[in-house]
Amino acid sequence: MRVSLLRTLKNRGQSDLLSLHDIWIGGEAPGKSQDLLEVLQGRMTSGPATASVFSRLDGAASPVFESMIALSGKTLHFDEIKKRAHRVGISATAVRGALADLVFVGLIANLSIRHDGVTSTVWGVPTEIAAAFRSLEQKDGPSKALFQLRGFLEGMMAGEGLAGDPAEGQVDRMFGFLADESAVLARVAELPKTVHAVFTEMVHQHGGIISLRKLSKISKVPADQICEALEDASLGTSGYLNLEPYGLRQRGRVVTVFQEVMAAWFSSQATQGEIQPSDEASIGVDFVSNFDRFANYVDDEVIRFTARGTIFKSTGKRLAERLIPNPGREFGKLEILEMEYRFALAFHLIDRTGERTFRVTDAGKNFLSSSLHEKQRMMLDCLVEDRDMPGDLRHQIQMRRIALGFLKRMTPNLWYDAMALAYVSRHFYLASLQLNAQEGEHGEFPLRSSADLESLVWNLFTWIRKHLYLIGFIDLGYEENGRASGIRLTEIGAEFLGMIPIQELASAGHIVVNPDFEIVFFPGKGAHALIYEFDRFCEREKSEHLYHYRLTPAALHRALTEGMSLDDVLATLQKYSRTPIPQNIEFSLESWAKSGGMVTWYTQTGELTCASPEILDRIESHPKLGKLGLKRTDSTALILQSKGDVEEITGWIQDYGVSVRLRGATA
């Protein structure tokens, strides 16, 4: 038996029809019954209106309706409906309540039929309502039309029958003025007050994507009216979104705000200074500096590991307290040390020995002598691929790379909404998916543990909050209750991403060098590069508004083994100190360098001198240096008897983990 919408409406009483008018349309109902039937029939065959009413269903009504719509137009007895509902865990009592709710809102009809002298009640979804509901599930449009303004405009042109160069040119012109930030803000300001409130909540609380069910809970305005207002203003749209083929728990109609609109909205907030954290956290170049300290400690000391290949917990805590000066607000010292350790293993910068200890590999030594930019690049590669962060890596790694691209669009030193980068990146990622793919093409139906749209963006935000902060690309802002409220692109991040030129160190600040080996650094603009330099040859003791360092033999030795020369250290101190360097400092640095095995090479005469005879013994055994001819004059000196490339010879000597000091004249 076919269930007709008009027939079921005619079988209802006047009070039922008035209730349906309130639910589906609202406002004052027509006085004549015929007019009331016509407006109801027109409204109830509208896809958006059907979806809006469906989104307000609670409890078992939604799954019962979805189980019945598969057999739309047909009537079902209660036992049949109960059997289908039982498959999804719905009890008979809940089914009866769901049927009553669905009949009340008009999504299904109950009819009395007589067969063999017996009258029974059956239920069914009117054919017209089923057709309207299914029209929303068409997936033949490009995915970017749901998330991006340009895709939406391209869909409009296609709908009007335009194609090729004319359509592309029209889209370019329309996109040019519609995506402009001032134009976007003007259209948002012109939204009706009730829709404007929904718009701001959608952007800030839901990241510009919300299901009709959630939309009905945050606003009493009918969903189709909100969609119409957003589409008329070219700010957003609505559509059917099925991500189950991609292992994501999302299937149903959603309302979206376009990616370009969200980016303009967040940018305007930042420019106008609307984000004002009560507290902030910045870690600078500490993650890079911490690794240098860790690697040199591994090279100089014995660190044993467990049978599983991890550092003993007690050893880790001791090392963290000794090596990590500034853990930052987001991390503990031990947590940072463990991340440095994972990074070292991932890139084979350290290796385990047969005695259950560690050693720095040749790759590790090359890394330590690399520039700050190159170290950041390798560390960023590791953090992007981090598999210990929450979330499905099929989605998260791609989204992390997208986030780095959008980070370049942020203005340095301005506070943005904490979720802005994650929200916009998720939009771009979803727009790149082929949502019109065939079911099952990309995987099985997602499990309950699979991500949904909310966890997708929160997992990305966790990575941004942890890893982009850790590498110093962003600062974090907090509300008084400790909730993260803002992110800020740092000069470190802007330099790495090529947005601004690397700062000249001339304006980075100045230092005071005290005779007790303390260095006080007064940071200026672009101080991070100079902070990194001091971290290489000093021990950091404090890092608040001023940075307090101390010169030690161990710190100097670390710098020399990383490729710095004693002359580099002295030149840095002299350049940034506003007073002369105390004589005892210069004398002590030279003494420490010599006792650590520094080799002085007088290039004019070829003489190599070193306070440690053992170092010269090893140099004598170097096969390539031996080809140049080596003559030992005493225990602390030898002569290179042939000329060679200075840089190449210096590298051969540094292979032994010692620094080289070049001098032109004889000692």
DASUL-V708982 format. One record per residue. N is the residue number from 1. RES is the residue in one letter. D_CENTER is the distance of its C-alpha to the mean C-alpha in Angstrom with 1 decimal. Layout:
# DASUL-V708982
n: [N:N]
res: [RES:RES]
d_center: [D_CENTER:D_CENTER]
This chain:
# DASUL-V708982
n: [1:2:3:4:5:6:7:8:9:10:11:12:13:14:15:16:17:18:19:20:21:22:23:24:25:26:27:28:29:30:31:32:33:34:35:36:37:38:39:40:41:42:43:44:45:46:47:48:49:50:51:52:53:54:55:56:57:58:59:60:61:62:63:64:65:66:67:68:69:70:71:72:73:74:75:76:77:78:79:80:81:82:83:84:85:86:87:88:89:90:91:92:93:94:95:96:97:98:99:100:101:102:103:104:105:106:107:108:109:110:111:112:113:114:115:116:117:118:119:120:121:122:123:124:125:126:127:128:129:130:131:132:133:134:135:136:137:138:139:140:141:142:143:144:145:146:147:148:149:150:151:152:153:154:155:156:157:158:159:160:161:162:163:164:165:166:167:168:169:170:171:172:173:174:175:176:177:178:179:180:181:182:183:184:185:186:187:188:189:190:191:192:193:194:195:196:197:198:199:200:201:202:203:204:205:206:207:208:209:210:211:212:213:214:215:216:217:218:219:220:221:222:223:224:225:226:227:228:229:230:231:232:233:234:235:236:237:238:239:240:241:242:243:244:245:246:247:248:249:250:251:252:253:254:255:256:257:258:259:260:261:262:263:264:265:266:267:268:269:270:271:272:273:274:275:276:277:278:279:280:281:282:283:284:285:286:287:288:289:290:291:292:293:294:295:296:297:298:299:300:301:302:303:304:305:306:307:308:309:310:311:312:313:314:315:316:317:318:319:320:321:322:323:324:325:326:327:328:329:330:331:332:333:334:335:336:337:338:339:340:341:342:343:344:345:346:347:348:349:350:351:352:353:354:355:356:357:358:359:360:361:362:363:364:365:366:367:368:369:370:371:372:373:374:375:376:377:378:379:380:381:382:383:384:385:386:387:388:389:390:391:392:393:394:395:396:397:398:399:400:401:402:403:404:405:406:407:408:409:410:411:412:413:414:415:416:417:418:419:420:421:422:423:424:425:426:427:428:429:430:431:432:433:434:435:436:437:438:439:440:441:442:443:444:445:446:447:448:449:450:451:452:453:454:455:456:457:458:459:460:461:462:463:464:465:466:467:468:469:470:471:472:473:474:475:476:477:478:479:480:481:482:483:484:485:486:487:488:489:490:491:492:493:494:495:496:497:498:499:500:501:502:503:504:505:506:507:508:509:510:511:512:513:514:515:516:517:518:519:520:521:522:523:524:525:526:527:528:529:530:531:532:533:534:535:536:537:538:539:540:541:542:543:544:545:546:547:548:549:550:551:552:553:554:555:556:557:558:559:560:561:562:563:564:565:566:567:568:569:570:571:572:573:574:575:576:577:578:579:580:581:582:583:584:585:586:587:588:589:590:591:592:593:594:595:596:597:598:599:600:601:602:603:604:605:606:607:608:609:610:611:612:613:614:615:616:617:618:619:620:621:622:623:624:625:626:627:628:629:630:631:632:633:634:635:636:637:638:639:640:641:642:643:644:645:646:647:648:649:650:651:652:653:654:655:656:657:658:659:660:661:662:663:664:665:666:667]
res: [M:R:V:S:L:L:R:T:L:K:N:R:G:Q:S:D:L:L:S:L:H:D:I:W:I:G:G:E:A:P:G:K:S:Q:D:L:L:E:V:L:Q:G:R:M:T:S:G:P:A:T:A:S:V:F:S:R:L:D:G:A:A:S:P:V:F:E:S:M:I:A:L:S:G:K:T:L:H:F:D:E:I:K:K:R:A:H:R:V:G:I:S:A:T:A:V:R:G:A:L:A:D:L:V:F:V:G:L:I:A:N:L:S:I:R:H:D:G:V:T:S:T:V:W:G:V:P:T:E:I:A:A:A:F:R:S:L:E:Q:K:D:G:P:S:K:A:L:F:Q:L:R:G:F:L:E:G:M:M:A:G:E:G:L:A:G:D:P:A:E:G:Q:V:D:R:M:F:G:F:L:A:D:E:S:A:V:L:A:R:V:A:E:L:P:K:T:V:H:A:V:F:T:E:M:V:H:Q:H:G:G:I:I:S:L:R:K:L:S:K:I:S:K:V:P:A:D:Q:I:C:E:A:L:E:D:A:S:L:G:T:S:G:Y:L:N:L:E:P:Y:G:L:R:Q:R:G:R:V:V:T:V:F:Q:E:V:M:A:A:W:F:S:S:Q:A:T:Q:G:E:I:Q:P:S:D:E:A:S:I:G:V:D:F:V:S:N:F:D:R:F:A:N:Y:V:D:D:E:V:I:R:F:T:A:R:G:T:I:F:K:S:T:G:K:R:L:A:E:R:L:I:P:N:P:G:R:E:F:G:K:L:E:I:L:E:M:E:Y:R:F:A:L:A:F:H:L:I:D:R:T:G:E:R:T:F:R:V:T:D:A:G:K:N:F:L:S:S:S:L:H:E:K:Q:R:M:M:L:D:C:L:V:E:D:R:D:M:P:G:D:L:R:H:Q:I:Q:M:R:R:I:A:L:G:F:L:K:R:M:T:P:N:L:W:Y:D:A:M:A:L:A:Y:V:S:R:H:F:Y:L:A:S:L:Q:L:N:A:Q:E:G:E:H:G:E:F:P:L:R:S:S:A:D:L:E:S:L:V:W:N:L:F:T:W:I:R:K:H:L:Y:L:I:G:F:I:D:L:G:Y:E:E:N:G:R:A:S:G:I:R:L:T:E:I:G:A:E:F:L:G:M:I:P:I:Q:E:L:A:S:A:G:H:I:V:V:N:P:D:F:E:I:V:F:F:P:G:K:G:A:H:A:L:I:Y:E:F:D:R:F:C:E:R:E:K:S:E:H:L:Y:H:Y:R:L:T:P:A:A:L:H:R:A:L:T:E:G:M:S:L:D:D:V:L:A:T:L:Q:K:Y:S:R:T:P:I:P:Q:N:I:E:F:S:L:E:S:W:A:K:S:G:G:M:V:T:W:Y:T:Q:T:G:E:L:T:C:A:S:P:E:I:L:D:R:I:E:S:H:P:K:L:G:K:L:G:L:K:R:T:D:S:T:A:L:I:L:Q:S:K:G:D:V:E:E:I:T:G:W:I:Q:D:Y:G:V:S:V:R:L:R:G:A:T:A]
d_center: [54.3:52.1:50.4:50.7:48.8:51.8:54.1:52.0:51.8:55.6:56.1:54.3:56.1:55.8:53.9:51.3:50.9:50.3:47.7:45.9:46.1:44.4:41.6:41.1:42.2:43.1:45.6:49.3:50.5:53.3:56.7:58.1:57.1:56.9:54.5:52.4:52.2:51.3:48.4:47.1:47.4:45.6:42.7:42.4:42.1:39.1:35.8:33.6:36.2:36.5:32.7:32.9:35.7:34.1:30.9:33.1:34.6:34.2:35.0:36.6:37.4:34.3:34.7:38.5:38.2:35.8:38.3:41.1:39.7:39.8:43.6:43.8:47.3:48.8:50.2:49.4:51.4:49.8:50.1:48.1:45.3:45.3:45.2:42.1:40.3:41.2:39.1:36.0:37.4:39.1:42.5:45.7:45.7:42.2:43.2:46.2:44.1:41.5:44.3:45.9:42.6:42.1:45.7:45.4:42.5:44.2:41.7:44.5:48.2:50.8:54.2:57.5:59.1:62.5:63.3:66.6:67.7:64.5:62.1:58.4:55.2:52.3:48.9:47.0:44.3:46.0:45.5:44.4:41.6:40.3:40.3:38.5:35.8:35.4:35.1:31.7:30.5:31.2:28.4:30.1:28.0:25.1:21.7:20.5:23.4:21.7:18.5:19.5:22.6:23.8:23.8:25.7:28.2:28.8:29.5:32.0:33.7:34.1:35.4:38.0:39.1:37.8:36.5:36.3:36.5:37.8:34.9:32.3:34.1:34.2:30.5:29.8:32.1:30.8:27.2:28.1:29.4:27.5:24.0:25.3:23.6:27.1:28.2:25.2:25.8:29.5:29.1:27.0:29.7:32.4:31.0:33.4:32.7:31.9:29.5:27.8:27.2:25.6:23.5:22.0:21.4:19.8:17.3:16.5:17.1:16.2:13.7:16.6:17.5:20.3:23.0:26.6:27.4:24.9:26.0:29.5:28.7:27.3:29.9:33.6:33.4:33.8:30.7:32.5:33.5:29.9:28.9:31.9:31.2:27.6:28.9:31.9:29.7:27.4:24.4:23.5:25.2:25.6:26.0:26.0:22.7:23.1:20.2:22.4:23.2:19.5:19.6:18.0:20.2:20.7:24.1:25.8:26.0:23.2:23.2:20.4:19.8:19.2:15.9:18.1:19.6:16.4:15.3:18.9:19.0:16.1:17.5:20.9:19.9:18.6:21.7:24.0:22.7:22.2:19.5:21.6:20.3:23.1:21.6:19.0:17.7:17.4:17.5:18.4:19.4:20.3:18.2:20.1:23.3:23.1:22.9:26.0:27.8:26.9:28.0:31.2:32.0:31.7:34.1:36.6:36.7:37.0:34.0:34.8:32.5:33.1:34.4:30.8:29.7:27.9:29.0:31.4:29.9:32.6:32.2:28.5:29.0:31.8:29.7:26.8:29.3:30.9:28.1:25.1:26.2:23.2:20.7:18.8:18.3:15.4:17.2:20.8:22.7:23.2:19.6:18.8:22.0:21.0:17.7:19.9:22.3:19.9:18.8:22.6:23.5:20.9:22.2:25.7:26.1:28.2:30.4:32.4:36.2:39.0:39.8:36.4:35.3:32.8:33.4:31.3:31.5:32.4:28.8:27.9:30.7:29.5:26.0:27.6:29.6:26.8:25.5:22.7:20.7:21.4:20.4:17.0:16.6:17.6:15.5:12.3:13.5:14.0:10.7:9.0:11.8:11.9:13.7:14.2:11.0:11.6:11.4:13.2:12.3:14.0:11.2:8.1:9.0:9.7:6.6:4.8:8.0:8.1:5.3:7.6:10.4:9.9:9.5:13.0:14.3:13.9:17.1:17.2:18.5:18.0:16.4:14.1:13.5:10.9:9.4:10.1:7.1:5.5:9.2:10.1:7.7:9.1:12.4:12.4:11.7:14.4:16.7:16.6:17.9:21.7:22.4:26.1:26.2:29.0:28.5:28.0:27.1:23.6:24.5:26.2:25.8:22.8:23.8:23.4:20.7:18.6:15.5:16.2:14.3:13.7:12.4:10.2:8.2:8.8:7.7:4.1:5.0:6.9:5.0:4.0:7.5:9.1:8.4:7.8:10.5:12.5:13.0:14.0:11.8:11.3:13.8:13.5:16.2:17.9:20.6:23.9:23.1:20.1:17.4:14.4:15.3:13.8:11.6:13.6:13.2:15.7:18.5:17.3:14.1:16.3:18.9:16.8:15.4:19.1:18.9:21.7:24.4:24.4:26.2:29.9:30.6:33.8:32.1:29.8:32.3:35.4:36.7:39.7:41.1:43.4:46.2:44.8:41.8:39.4:37.2:35.8:33.1:32.9:29.5:29.5:27.1:24.9:26.0:23.1:24.9:28.1:26.5:25.4:29.0:30.6:28.3:29.8:33.4:33.5:32.6:30.4:32.0:30.3:27.4:27.7:28.9:31.0:30.3:33.1:33.7:36.6:38.2:39.1:40.6:37.7:35.1:37.3:37.8:34.0:33.7:36.7:35.5:32.2:34.3:35.1:38.8:40.9:41.7:38.0:37.7:40.9:40.0:36.7:38.7:41.4:39.3:37.3:40.1:42.3:45.1:46.7:45.3:47.7:49.9:49.3:45.6:46.3:49.0:46.8:43.9:46.4:48.1:44.8:43.8:47.2:47.4:44.0:45.5:44.9:46.9:48.6:49.6:52.4:51.7:55.2:57.1:54.6:55.0:52.3:52.6:50.8:51.8:50.9:53.4:51.1:48.6:51.3:52.6:49.3:49.2:52.7:51.5:48.7:50.0:48.8:50.1:53.3:53.9:54.1:56.9:56.5:59.3:59.1:61.2:60.6:58.2:55.7:56.1:56.3:56.8:54.9:57.9:56.1:53.7:50.2:46.8:45.6:41.9:42.7:45.1:42.8:40.1:42.7:43.7:40.1:39.8:41.6:38.9:41.1:40.7:43.1:44.8:46.5:49.9:52.3:55.6:57.3:56.9]
